[in-house]
Structures are given as structure tokens and as C-alpha cells.
């Protein structure tokens, strides 16, 4: 069992991501490249980092100071809930509108309007549920 956003947890997410064609392959089709960080609201820096090149996660682990393109923050309880239950497009929009999910970096509104990105993004939340999290 790994702690949320720990090095081991992020590496497990990388394996799940790369094993899911609806995420990796769909993002490869649009040449998606990005540095994604995740963490908790109120903290100075993210906890985990996730580097995607042409749809594939090529590096993941503890946050190492790399400047993210996307920096997502939420309370731990919300992260755990979304990982366990998943989150649909409506739930994602609600979480963003209510401030439960914050994007310190990244264009959430632009991403959610592009189904080529929005679908894999929503699907990536369900991948979190495959990781044994404490």
C-alpha cells in the first residue's frame, strides 16, 4: 500500500496509465506532451510529478522541482474519493466550479472543451482507483 502521490504511488500510476489504451493511445494520437504535478491544497509545492511524451508516461515519482505544465491540487479526502469512485465529466466540472479541484497551472477550461483531451483526463482518475492507496 503506497501513500497518495508518493514515489511508489506515482510509479504505479505510470504503469496503469501506460497500460490503458484509452489514455495513452488516445493522447498519443494528438501528440500530447506535458509535465503534470499533483498535490494538496495549501501546500507550497506538489507532491508528485508525471511526465508524458507523446501520450506515454516516461517518468513519474516524487516532485523534483521540474516546472509543471499542469499543477492540480485538492484536499486528500477528495483525491481519495475520486480515485475510489472515479469522476465523470459532470463531476469534474462541478469539482472545478466549487473549488474542490484547483489548477494552479494548466488550462482546465480549454482542456475540458476538447474531447480528445477531456476523455483521457477523466479516464485517468479511474486509473488512480487501481492503486492500493493509504
N, C-alpha and C positions, 0 to 999 in steps of 0.2 A: 504494500500500500504506500503510495507516494503522496507527499504534501502538494496541494494545489500550486502550480506554477514552479515547483522545484525543478532542478536539472533533470531528475529521473522522470518526472511527470511530463515535462516538455518533450523529452525524447520519446516517451510513449505516445504523445500526441503526434509527433512527427511520423512515427511508424503507422499510426491509424490514418493520418492524412494521406501518406504515400500509398497506402493500401486501398484507398477509396476512390475509384474512378470518377464518381460524381463530383468529387472535389478536385483532385489532382489533374485528371484529364480534361475536365471542363475548363479549368483555369489555364492549362497549357494551350488550349485552343485559342485563347485570346492573348497569349504571351504574357501572362500575369507574373510580375516580379515585384517583390515587396519585402520590407523588413517590418514585422509585426511584433509588437510588445503587448504584454498583458500584465495587469496588476490590480491593486486595490485602491479605491478612492482614498484620498487624503495622504497617500504616501508620495514622497519626493520622486521616486523612480519606480519603473515597472519591476516586476519580479522575474518574468520570463521573456525570452526572445525567440523568434521563429522567422527564419529567413527562407523565402520562397523564390526560386528561379524557374521561370517558365512552367509554373504550376506545381513544381515539386519542391517539397521542403528539403533543403540541403544542409541546414544547420538549425539546431534548437537546443535550448538549455537555459541556464541562469542568465539573467540580464547582464550584459558585459559592457554596457556603455555605448553600444552601437546606436547611432541616431535612427529612430524608427520612422517609417512612413505612416504607420498606424500605431496608436497607443490607446488601448482600450482599458477602461477602469470600471470597476463595480465593487460593491461590498462582497465579501467572501460568501455570505449566505446566498446571495443572488447567483453568483458564479456556480456554486454547488447545485442550486435548484435548476438552473438552465442546463447544466451538464447532465443531471439526472433525468429531467423531464423533457429536454430538448426545448426549442423555441421556434415557433413558426414566424412567418413574415409579419403577421399582425402583432404577435408578442414582442418581436424585436422592435417594431415601430413604437409600440407602447412603452417598452423599457427605455428607449431613447427619449421619447417625448416627456416621460415622467422623471428623467434624470437618473434612472437606475443604472443605465449603461452610458458611460461618458466616453467620448472620443477626444482625447487631448490632442491627438494628431490624426489626420485622415478625414476624408470627405464622405461621411456616412450618407448624407442625402444623395450625393452623386452615385455612390455605390448601390444603394437600395433601389434606385431608379433603373439600374442596368441589370436585367435578369441574368445576363451571363456571369455577373459577379455576385448578385444577391443570392441566387440559388445555392452555389457552393458555400457562401458565407454562412447561411442558415444551416446547411448540412454540417458544417464544421463544428457547430455546437453539439450536434448529436454524437460526433466523434469523441467529445470530451466524456460522454457518458460511458464509453468503453474502457475508461481508465479507472482503475481501483484507486479512489481518492480518499485521503483523510482530511 
